[in-house]
Amino acid sequence: MTKDWYFDRFCGAQIAVCTQDGKIAEVELEREGGGDVTGNIYKGRVANVVAGIQAAFIACGMKKNCYLPLNERNARFNSYDGAADGAARTLSEGEELLVQIVKPAYGTKGAKVTADLAFVGRLLIYLPQTAFLGISRKITDADKREKLLNEADKLRAAGEGFIVRTAAEGAAKKNLKAEAEYLRKVYRNALDCAASAPVGTLVYREYELPMKVMRDSLGEIGKVYVGEQSVYERFLRLAKMGSELSEKKIVRYTGKRAMLEHYGLGEQINALAVPRAVLANGGDIVIDRTEAMTVIDVNTGKFTGEDDLESTAFETNLQAAREVARQVRLRNIGGIVAVDFIDMLQSEHRAAVQQELESALFDDRAKTRVYDMGELCVALFTRKRTKNDLLSVMLKPCPHCAGEGHTPSDLFLAVNLRARIMDCFADGYASAVIDLNAALMKRLLAGRYFAEDAKGAWLGKRVYFIPHEDWREERYSLRGDDGAVLTVPDHAQILY
């Protein structure tokens, strides 16, 4: 199925959005400088070893020490077919080692790391210290699998490993060899950097968001829409190197309105901050996230069906299964997920809904495992969280209810406010006047969320903020003005 991709940069963040048939299928949002650290490699030191939980805590220069399981060697390669030595690792306090982030810090938990380093390419994953030979399960042709595994085996030295990725299914030998040599060089550079570096040094940084997404994207790529010139130029260079991304597919967006708004995606992204998702037939699902697990409730909503209750429940549950798979991928929900489907009496209906859920989760790049539904019509599945939680960027704990609820984050509000300002200027106004919460205004100005726009596309325009002490943070209003002289309160503040 053809996928279109959209890349943009704004308010100190980068975003990548994938659509299928005009509907968002995947979203990744990264703050610049403090974005996703998954895949990064740091020089660390063992702070302490806790025998009772078979884990070590590693000081890597982060706010919280990282967590390193000692008995899970190679566990992260379980989604590939292959085998390796999984013996527990032995560490001693004060020992220095290189560790790689496999799961970013979340809530009160520090980042999870591994000492079994992996360097990801488009065709191969290079494992410099792990004698593991594996292949993607999505390559199903037996002859191709055997041939690719043999080629990967020839490329590795003693103690090394390779994993053949899905994109390598039709790759030539020379391309596999070239990528293996390149990944080895990257590893040697990381070792050279770490040799004289202090503990806490970042010795290898994973690709920035646009290049990482293009490297890992699977399936046929349709159009690629890019809102930033530097990323556009990098994609053009990538296309000229002979990748499946052709120059004709890359579109540079130069419109006056926010790119995602222009293509009708802004509203879909904003909807991810809401716990309710509406189904095509009028039913809905409600997503309730707790610290221990995520519970998803399926409701018929406005849909009453045309036959009997069993048929109504079955039809709604089928749609809900597909939407659940889509929503957990969009929101990057990890851990245990319980889906409370509408009760169905017929066992064949329960089996069909479970099969629909498993099929919808199959294309998820994160590892999932679905358990049998049972007569209660509650389906349990687990999903590995592999990147930053989207809602942790879009939302923040509510200051009025002791953190029980959430309100829009400053970045989320800034992105929406930026889109409205761009609409104002695209409509021909020379000035934008925004009324908003006073504390939010101070944070937006201090964080310089609009600095790039103010010295770029908005040069020569005027943006005034009028602060209100008694307004809630999510409330704002905006008006355009074409007057040569603006009438604003004395306490209004012009943008930069």
N, C-alpha and C positions, 0 to 999 in steps of 0.2 A: 504494500500500500504506500502511495506517494506521501512523503512528509515535507511540509514547508517549514522553514526555520526563520525566526526573526531574532536579530541581535541588536541591542541598543545599550547605551551608556548614559546615565543621568543621575544627578543628586548623589554622586560619590558611590554609585553601584553599577553593576553590569547585570543584564538580564538576557536569558535565552529562552525562547518560547517555540515549542514545536506544535504544529497543527496538523490534523488529518481531517479532510473534508470540511475545513473551516472551523473545526472545533478543537480547542486546546487539548493536547494530549500530554504535554510535559512542560514544566516551568522550572528554571533554575535561576536563582537570584543571589548575587554575591556582592557583599560590601567590599569596596576596594581597600586593600591594606589589612582588613580584618575579616576577609572572606573565608571560604571553605579551605580548611587545612588538610583535608583528606588526601593522602598520597604524599604529603610532605615528609621529608626525612630530617631528623634532628640528631645532634650529638647529645646523648644523655648520660646521666649517672644514676646508678641504682641508689635510691634514697633509703629504701628498706624492703625486706623480703618477708612476706606474711605466709608462713607455712600452712596455716589453717585454711586458707582459701587458695593455696597454690598460685600465688600472684606476687608480683613485685611492683613497687611504685617507683617511677622513673622521673627524675628532675630533668625537664627539657626546656626550662626558661619560660614556662607558661604559668598562669595564675595558680593552677592546681597541678599537682604531680599527675603524670599519666599512669594508666593502669595497664600492666603487661601480664596476661595470663601465662603461666608456665607450663600448663598441660594442654594447650590448644594449638600446638604447632601444626601448621598447614590447614587448620580448620577453615580458614577463609577460602581455600581452594576446593571446598566440597561441592561447589556448583559446577565443577568441571570433572570429566571422567579422567581418572588417573589414580596413582597411589604413591605414597612417600612415607618416610619414617616419621612417626608422630610422637617420638619419645619426648618426655618433659625436659624442659631446659633447666639448667642449673646456673644460678647467678649468686653473686656475693655482694654484700653492701659496699658501696664505694666504687664498684666496677663501672668503667665507661664503655658505652656501646652505641651503635647507631640504631635508632628506632624509627618506625614509619607509622604515621597516623592511619588507622583503619576506620575509626569512628570518632567524629569530633566531640568535644565536650558538650554535655547536654544537661541542663538544669544544674543540680548540685554535683554532678559526676564529671570527673576529669576525662580527658580524651583517652580512648583505648588505642594501644599501640601494639606493634609486633616487631620482633627483631629479625624476622624472616622477610627481608626486603624484596620488593617487586617493582620492576620498571615496566610501565605499560606502553606498548606501541600499538599501532593500528592492527597489525597482523599477529604479533606475539606479545607475551608477557615474559620478561626475563627475570629469573630467580637466581641471583648470583651465589646464594648460600644454601639453596634448598634443592636436593636431588629429586625433583618432582617433574614428571612428564605427563602433561594433561592436554585435553582438547575440549572445545566447546561442545555441549550436548546438542546444540542446534545444528551442528554438522552431522547429518544422519546417514549419509551414504557410506556404507561400510568400507568400500574400496578407497574412497577419498580420505576417510579417517586414518586408515592404515598407512596410506602414502604420506600424509601430512605428519603423522607421528614419527614415521621413519626419518623424514627430512629434519624434523625438530631434534630428534635423537642424535643425528649426525652433527648438528650445530653445537651441541653442549659439550663442555669439558667436565672432568671429574668434579663432583660436588655441585654442579650447576643444574638448573632446570629450565624448562620452557613450557608455556601453555599456549596452545594454538587457538587463536580467537576466531570467531565466526567469519570475520572479514577475510580470513586467509583461505577460505574454501577454494577459490579459483586462482590463488596467487602463484606466481612463478617461483622456482627455486632461488633465482638470483635476488628476488625481492625479499624473500625470507632471510637469506644470508645477509643482505645489506642492512636490514632492520636489526638483526641479531648483533652485528658488529657495532651499529650505532648505539644500541642500548648498553652494550658492554662499555663503550666509551663514556657514556653518561655515568655509569657506575664508578668507573675509575676516577672520573672528575670529582664525584662525591667523596670518594676515599681520600683523594689529594686534599680536598678542602677540609675534611675532618681531621687530618693528621696534626695540624698545628692550631686548630680552632678550639676555643673554650667551650665548655659544656653550655648547652642552650642554643648553639649556633644552628641555623637552618642551612643544611648542606645540599639539599636538593628540594626544589620547588616544583610542584605539579604544574602542568600547563594552566594558563589563565583560562577563564570560562569559555570563551568562543572557540579556541583551538581544541580544548578538551572535549567539548561537545561534538565538534566535527570529527575528531578522531574516533569517538566512541559511538557515533550515531550508526544505527543499523537500518537496513532496508533502503528502498529507493528514495533518493533525495530529489525533491521537486525544486522549488525556488528557494533561494536564500536571500532574505531581505536584511540589509545592514544599515544602521543609522549612524555609524561613526566611520570617518574616513580611514583611520589607521587600521581598523579591523577589516574594512573593505579591501584595503591594499594587501593585507596578510592573506586573505582568502584568495585574492587573485594570484598571489605567488604560489599558494598551495595548489590551485588549479593548474598552473603552468608546470608543476612538478609531475603531472601525470596521474593525479588522484581521480577518483570517480566524480569529483566535484568539477564541473566544467565552468568556464568563464561565463557562458550564456545563462547559467542558472543564477548568477550572483547579481543582485539588484541593489544599487545604492539609493537609499531613500533620502530625498532632499526637501521634503514638504515642510510647510510652516507649522503644521500641527504635530503633536506628539505622535511618533510612528505607530505605537501600539493602538492609540486611539483611532488613528487614520484607518487602520486595517480592522477595526472593530474588535480588538482583543482586550482592551482595557477593562470593559465591563465584566468579561469572563474572569480575568485575573482578580478583580475586586471581589467577585463572588466567592473566591476561595477563603476569604476571611470570615465567611458566614458558615455556621455549622450545618445548615440545611441545603441540600441539593435536590432540585426538582427533576423528576423523571419525565420522559416524553409523554407518558399516558396520563400525567396529572398526579401520580403518586410522588413520594419523596423519601429521601433517606436523611436521617439526622445523626451527625457525627459528634460523639461525646468523648473527648480525650481526657484521660486521667493519668496520674503518674505511673500506674502499674500497667494499664492497657488502654486500648481504644474500643469503645462500644458503638456499633452502628445499628440504628433502629430503622426498620423498613415499614413504611405506612402506605395505605392505599390513597390517602389524601382525597383529592376530588374524583379519583377514578372509581366508578362503581361497577364497571363491567356490564356485559349484556346477557350473561348466562347465570351461572351460580357462583356462590362464594368461593368454592374451590378453584374454579377457572380464573376468577378475579385475582385471587391470591397468587396463583401460579404465574399468570402473565406479569403481574407487578414484580414478583420475585425474580423472574428472568431478567427484566430490565434493571432491577436493583443490583443483581450480581455483576452485570457489566459496568454499571455506574460506580459500584464500590471499588472495583479494580482500578477504574480510571481515577477516582478521587484519592485513593491511597498513594497512587503514583504521583499525582499532581501535588499533593500536600506532603509527600515523602513521609508518610506515617510508617513507623517502624515498631517492632516488638510484637506483642500479642494483639490480634484484632478479633473481636467477637461480633458477628453479624446476626442480629435477631430478625430473621425473616418472618413474614406473615405465616401463620400456621397452615400447613397443608396436610391433609389426611392420607393422600395417596403416596405410597412409597416411590412410585415411578416419577412423580412430580418432584419429590425431594432429591432423588438421584439426578434428575435433569438439571435442577437449579445448581446443585453442587458441581456438576460437570461444566455448567456455564461459567461458574465462578473460577474453576481451575483453568478453563480455556482462556478466560479474559485476563488472568494473571500470568499466563504463559510468556507473553512478550515483555513482561516487566524485567528490566535489567537487574533489579534487586532480587535476591534469592527469596522465594516464598515456599511455604509448605502448608497445604490445606488438609484439615482433619475431617473425619466423617461428621455429617450433620446430625443424624439421629432424629428421633421422633419430636423433640422439642423445637426443631427447625432453627436451631442455633448453629451456625457454622463458625468454626475457629480456624484461623490461619496465622502463621507467623510471617513476618516480612523483615528482612535485614535493612536497617537504616544505613545508607551508604554516603549520605551527604547532609548538608545542613537542612534542618527543618524549615520549610518555607514560612510557616506561620510564626516562627521565632523571629523572622525578619519583618513580617507584616504587622505583628501584634506585640504588645507588651503587657505585663501584669497591670491590672486596674488598681490605681492608688486609693480608690474609695471603698474597696471590699476586701482588703487584706490579701490581695493577690488571687482571690477565688475566680475572678473573671478577667477579661482582657479588653484592652482598648487599642485602637490603631497606633502603630509605632510612628515615631517622627519621620522615618524614611517613607513609610506608606503614605502618610499625610503629605509629605513633600512631593512625592511622585504625582499624586492626584492634583495637588495645587499647581504644580508645574504644567500639567496638561491643560488645566483651565486657563492659566496665564497665556500659554501658547495659542489656545483657541481665541482668546481676546485679541492678541496681536494679529492672528491670521484673519480675523474679521475686520481688520483695518484700523483698530484703535491704536493710538500712540502711547496711551498710559493705561495701567491696570491698578485699581485701588482695591485692596483686600482688607476686610475686617476679620480679625481672628483673636484667639486667646493670647494674652500678653506673654505668659510663660513659654508657650509654643513659639511665638515670634522670636523671643530671645534665643531659644535653642536652634531654630532654623538659621538665624543670622550667624550665631557662633559656630555652628557646624558647617557653614558655607555651602549649603546644599545647592544653591543656585549660582555659585561663583562662575562656573564654566559658561552657563547661559548668559550671565550678566555681561561678561567680557567678549561674548561671541555673538550668538544669534539675536540677543536682546540689546546689543549695543545701539545707543541712540533712543531706546525706549525708556519709559519710566515706570517703576513698580513701587507703590507706596503701601506700607503696612500700617494699619490702624489697630493698636492693641486694645483688648477689652479684658479687664481683670475677672469679670464674672461669667465669661463665656466658657463652655466646656471645650476641651482641647480638640475634639473632632468637629467642632462647629466653625465654619467660616463662610464668608460671602464675598463675591468678587464682582466688580463692575468695570466696564471699559469707559474711557473718557477721551474725547478728542479736543477738549478745550485748550487754548493756548495758556490759560491760567487755571490751575487746579485749586479747588477749595477743599482743604483737608485740615483736620485738627492740628493744634500746635504739637501734640505728642506723637503725631504720625512720623514714621521713619522710612526713608527712602532706601531701597535695596542697594547696599554697598556704595 
